[in-house]
Amino acid sequence: MAIKVNQSELDKAFMKKRLITDLEIADAIGVSSTQVWRVLRVPENDKRHNDPGVTFIDGVLRLFGIKRFHEFFYLI
């Protein structure tokens, strides 16, 4: 199993918080801007892509609330 990002819903939530750049997002969720870029911007078929890790997921859930996990992430 892998955890994937629901890109469109997460982008909408970041926009509502006025988090526009990868650096702003990274600072808000406690990861590097490179990690944000690898998870959200690099296509899955690119070897530079990363699925979200524990720190990324934890940061998103701390920012938006744990009850929103299934809104932003899904399992495959």
PyMOL commands that place a pseudoatom at each C-alpha (Angstrom):
pseudoatom trace, name=CA, resn=MET, resi=1, chain=A, elem=C, hetatm=0, pos=[0.000, 0.000, 0.000]
pseudoatom trace, name=CA, resn=ALA, resi=2, chain=A, elem=C, hetatm=0, pos=[1.038, 3.570, -0.642]
pseudoatom trace, name=CA, resn=ILE, resi=3, chain=A, elem=C, hetatm=0, pos=[-0.354, 6.904, 0.483]
pseudoatom trace, name=CA, resn=LYS, resi=4, chain=A, elem=C, hetatm=0, pos=[-1.018, 9.382, -2.300]
pseudoatom trace, name=CA, resn=VAL, resi=5, chain=A, elem=C, hetatm=0, pos=[-2.011, 13.053, -2.284]
pseudoatom trace, name=CA, resn=ASN, resi=6, chain=A, elem=C, hetatm=0, pos=[-5.351, 14.402, -3.476]
pseudoatom trace, name=CA, resn=GLN, resi=7, chain=A, elem=C, hetatm=0, pos=[-3.588, 17.283, -5.213]
pseudoatom trace, name=CA, resn=SER, resi=8, chain=A, elem=C, hetatm=0, pos=[-6.595, 19.410, -6.093]
pseudoatom trace, name=CA, resn=GLU, resi=9, chain=A, elem=C, hetatm=0, pos=[-8.112, 19.352, -2.583]
pseudoatom trace, name=CA, resn=LEU, resi=10, chain=A, elem=C, hetatm=0, pos=[-4.791, 20.037, -0.895]
pseudoatom trace, name=CA, resn=ASP, resi=11, chain=A, elem=C, hetatm=0, pos=[-4.052, 22.917, -3.284]
pseudoatom trace, name=CA, resn=LYS, resi=12, chain=A, elem=C, hetatm=0, pos=[-7.471, 24.446, -2.509]
pseudoatom trace, name=CA, resn=ALA, resi=13, chain=A, elem=C, hetatm=0, pos=[-6.839, 24.177, 1.234]
pseudoatom trace, name=CA, resn=PHE, resi=14, chain=A, elem=C, hetatm=0, pos=[-3.402, 25.801, 0.913]
pseudoatom trace, name=CA, resn=MET, resi=15, chain=A, elem=C, hetatm=0, pos=[-4.912, 28.639, -1.129]
pseudoatom trace, name=CA, resn=LYS, resi=16, chain=A, elem=C, hetatm=0, pos=[-7.580, 29.243, 1.551]
pseudoatom trace, name=CA, resn=LYS, resi=17, chain=A, elem=C, hetatm=0, pos=[-4.743, 29.639, 4.074]
pseudoatom trace, name=CA, resn=ARG, resi=18, chain=A, elem=C, hetatm=0, pos=[-2.986, 31.968, 1.616]
pseudoatom trace, name=CA, resn=LEU, resi=19, chain=A, elem=C, hetatm=0, pos=[-0.061, 29.590, 1.272]
pseudoatom trace, name=CA, resn=ILE, resi=20, chain=A, elem=C, hetatm=0, pos=[1.029, 30.084, -2.307]
pseudoatom trace, name=CA, resn=THR, resi=21, chain=A, elem=C, hetatm=0, pos=[4.697, 29.200, -2.744]
pseudoatom trace, name=CA, resn=ASP, resi=22, chain=A, elem=C, hetatm=0, pos=[6.372, 25.902, -1.980]
pseudoatom trace, name=CA, resn=LEU, resi=23, chain=A, elem=C, hetatm=0, pos=[8.442, 27.714, 0.663]
pseudoatom trace, name=CA, resn=GLU, resi=24, chain=A, elem=C, hetatm=0, pos=[5.326, 29.052, 2.413]
pseudoatom trace, name=CA, resn=ILE, resi=25, chain=A, elem=C, hetatm=0, pos=[3.767, 25.588, 2.361]
pseudoatom trace, name=CA, resn=ALA, resi=26, chain=A, elem=C, hetatm=0, pos=[6.979, 23.989, 3.598]
pseudoatom trace, name=CA, resn=ASP, resi=27, chain=A, elem=C, hetatm=0, pos=[7.283, 26.418, 6.509]
pseudoatom trace, name=CA, resn=ALA, resi=28, chain=A, elem=C, hetatm=0, pos=[3.646, 25.850, 7.472]
pseudoatom trace, name=CA, resn=ILE, resi=29, chain=A, elem=C, hetatm=0, pos=[3.889, 22.041, 7.540]
pseudoatom trace, name=CA, resn=GLY, resi=30, chain=A, elem=C, hetatm=0, pos=[7.474, 21.659, 8.761]
pseudoatom trace, name=CA, resn=VAL, resi=31, chain=A, elem=C, hetatm=0, pos=[9.234, 20.139, 5.764]
pseudoatom trace, name=CA, resn=SER, resi=32, chain=A, elem=C, hetatm=0, pos=[11.691, 21.475, 3.204]
pseudoatom trace, name=CA, resn=SER, resi=33, chain=A, elem=C, hetatm=0, pos=[10.542, 23.269, 0.090]
pseudoatom trace, name=CA, resn=THR, resi=34, chain=A, elem=C, hetatm=0, pos=[12.304, 20.544, -1.895]
pseudoatom trace, name=CA, resn=GLN, resi=35, chain=A, elem=C, hetatm=0, pos=[10.095, 17.937, -0.248]
pseudoatom trace, name=CA, resn=VAL, resi=36, chain=A, elem=C, hetatm=0, pos=[6.981, 19.952, -1.105]
pseudoatom trace, name=CA, resn=TRP, resi=37, chain=A, elem=C, hetatm=0, pos=[8.206, 20.174, -4.702]
pseudoatom trace, name=CA, resn=ARG, resi=38, chain=A, elem=C, hetatm=0, pos=[8.914, 16.418, -4.892]
pseudoatom trace, name=CA, resn=VAL, resi=39, chain=A, elem=C, hetatm=0, pos=[5.517, 15.455, -3.434]
pseudoatom trace, name=CA, resn=LEU, resi=40, chain=A, elem=C, hetatm=0, pos=[3.255, 18.062, -5.060]
pseudoatom trace, name=CA, resn=ARG, resi=41, chain=A, elem=C, hetatm=0, pos=[4.936, 19.270, -8.258]
pseudoatom trace, name=CA, resn=VAL, resi=42, chain=A, elem=C, hetatm=0, pos=[6.947, 16.395, -9.725]
pseudoatom trace, name=CA, resn=PRO, resi=43, chain=A, elem=C, hetatm=0, pos=[4.808, 13.953, -11.757]
pseudoatom trace, name=CA, resn=GLU, resi=44, chain=A, elem=C, hetatm=0, pos=[4.535, 10.428, -10.370]
pseudoatom trace, name=CA, resn=ASN, resi=45, chain=A, elem=C, hetatm=0, pos=[6.278, 8.902, -13.381]
pseudoatom trace, name=CA, resn=ASP, resi=46, chain=A, elem=C, hetatm=0, pos=[9.383, 11.043, -12.713]
pseudoatom trace, name=CA, resn=LYS, resi=47, chain=A, elem=C, hetatm=0, pos=[12.092, 9.346, -10.638]
pseudoatom trace, name=CA, resn=ARG, resi=48, chain=A, elem=C, hetatm=0, pos=[12.428, 12.548, -8.562]
pseudoatom trace, name=CA, resn=HIS, resi=49, chain=A, elem=C, hetatm=0, pos=[8.828, 12.211, -7.296]
pseudoatom trace, name=CA, resn=ASN, resi=50, chain=A, elem=C, hetatm=0, pos=[8.231, 11.243, -3.657]
pseudoatom trace, name=CA, resn=ASP, resi=51, chain=A, elem=C, hetatm=0, pos=[5.030, 10.033, -2.077]
pseudoatom trace, name=CA, resn=PRO, resi=52, chain=A, elem=C, hetatm=0, pos=[4.209, 11.940, 1.109]
pseudoatom trace, name=CA, resn=GLY, resi=53, chain=A, elem=C, hetatm=0, pos=[6.110, 10.744, 4.151]
pseudoatom trace, name=CA, resn=VAL, resi=54, chain=A, elem=C, hetatm=0, pos=[5.193, 10.767, 7.815]
pseudoatom trace, name=CA, resn=THR, resi=55, chain=A, elem=C, hetatm=0, pos=[6.492, 14.300, 8.438]
pseudoatom trace, name=CA, resn=PHE, resi=56, chain=A, elem=C, hetatm=0, pos=[4.656, 15.701, 5.395]
pseudoatom trace, name=CA, resn=ILE, resi=57, chain=A, elem=C, hetatm=0, pos=[1.365, 14.024, 6.355]
pseudoatom trace, name=CA, resn=ASP, resi=58, chain=A, elem=C, hetatm=0, pos=[1.737, 15.025, 10.012]
pseudoatom trace, name=CA, resn=GLY, resi=59, chain=A, elem=C, hetatm=0, pos=[2.358, 18.646, 9.028]
pseudoatom trace, name=CA, resn=VAL, resi=60, chain=A, elem=C, hetatm=0, pos=[-0.704, 18.759, 6.780]
pseudoatom trace, name=CA, resn=LEU, resi=61, chain=A, elem=C, hetatm=0, pos=[-2.915, 17.201, 9.459]
pseudoatom trace, name=CA, resn=ARG, resi=62, chain=A, elem=C, hetatm=0, pos=[-1.601, 19.561, 12.142]
pseudoatom trace, name=CA, resn=LEU, resi=63, chain=A, elem=C, hetatm=0, pos=[-2.333, 22.523, 9.871]
pseudoatom trace, name=CA, resn=PHE, resi=64, chain=A, elem=C, hetatm=0, pos=[-5.805, 21.439, 8.744]
pseudoatom trace, name=CA, resn=GLY, resi=65, chain=A, elem=C, hetatm=0, pos=[-6.973, 18.906, 11.329]
pseudoatom trace, name=CA, resn=ILE, resi=66, chain=A, elem=C, hetatm=0, pos=[-6.664, 15.158, 11.539]
pseudoatom trace, name=CA, resn=LYS, resi=67, chain=A, elem=C, hetatm=0, pos=[-10.289, 14.612, 10.506]
pseudoatom trace, name=CA, resn=ARG, resi=68, chain=A, elem=C, hetatm=0, pos=[-9.405, 15.812, 7.008]
pseudoatom trace, name=CA, resn=PHE, resi=69, chain=A, elem=C, hetatm=0, pos=[-6.973, 12.938, 6.244]
pseudoatom trace, name=CA, resn=HIS, resi=70, chain=A, elem=C, hetatm=0, pos=[-9.305, 11.320, 3.713]
pseudoatom trace, name=CA, resn=GLU, resi=71, chain=A, elem=C, hetatm=0, pos=[-9.896, 14.652, 2.027]
pseudoatom trace, name=CA, resn=PHE, resi=72, chain=A, elem=C, hetatm=0, pos=[-6.184, 15.151, 1.314]
pseudoatom trace, name=CA, resn=PHE, resi=73, chain=A, elem=C, hetatm=0, pos=[-4.759, 11.617, 1.122]
pseudoatom trace, name=CA, resn=TYR, resi=74, chain=A, elem=C, hetatm=0, pos=[-5.808, 8.225, -0.161]
pseudoatom trace, name=CA, resn=LEU, resi=75, chain=A, elem=C, hetatm=0, pos=[-4.398, 4.695, -0.140]
pseudoatom trace, name=CA, resn=ILE, resi=76, chain=A, elem=C, hetatm=0, pos=[-3.633, 2.592, -3.162]
for i in range(1, 76): cmd.bond("trace and resi %d" % i, "trace and resi %d" % (i + 1))
show_as sticks, trace
zoom trace
